[in-house]
Amino acid sequence: MFDFLAIAIYITTWWIVFSILIPIKGQPEENPEVGHAVSAPRKSYIKQKIIAACVLSLPITWVLVQFYN
């Protein structure tokens, strides 16, 4: 039961942290091409955000699992 709980908490915290990180460094294009969204970022930095979400979720998960037990 502990393993399932820890995995569920990690996945949930990962998505929350990832959702918080998405708008960071999201500078929109100065002159977007016709048909593109005006708010679309020039570079999304998605790989760095995924790695940061993985790293930041680990201690949060550890604290929550310790608190739950």
N, C-alpha and C positions, 0 to 999 in steps of 0.2 A: 504494500500500500504506500509505503514511503517513497519508493522510486516513482510510482505513477504520480503522486502528489507533487514531488519535486519537478518532474518533467512538465506537468501541467502548469505549475507556477512559473517555470522558466519560459515556456512558450507564451504565456499571457504577458509576463513582464517584457519579453523581447518585443512583442508587437506594440506595447505601450511606449517603450523607449524608442523604437523605430519610428513610430508615428510622431513622437516629439522631435526627433532628429531630421525628419524630412524637410521642413522649411529652412533649416540652417544652411547658409551659403547658397541660397537659391536666388541668384541675381538674374532678373529677366533680361531678355535680349533687347538691345537698344532699338533696332529696327527689324522687327520680325518679318519673315516672308509672308506673302499673301496666303491665307489659309491656315497659318500656324496660330496657336493661342498666344495672346499678348503676354500672359503670365507664365509661359513655359520658360524654365531656366536655361541659360546657355550651356552649363555643364551641371549635371545632377549630383556628381560625387557619390553615386549610389553604392559603390563598392566600399568606400570608406565609412559610409553610414551603416552598412550591414555589419561590418567588423566592429564598429563602435557600439552598436546595439548588442552584439554578442558579448563584448567585454563588459559593458555596463550592466547587463542583465544578470551576470553571474553573482556579484556581491549582493544585489537586491534580492535575488532568489535565495541565496544563503541566509540572509537576515530573515526573510519571510518564513522559510522552513524552520529556522531555529525558534522563531516566535511562535509558530504553530505547534511545535512539539513542546 
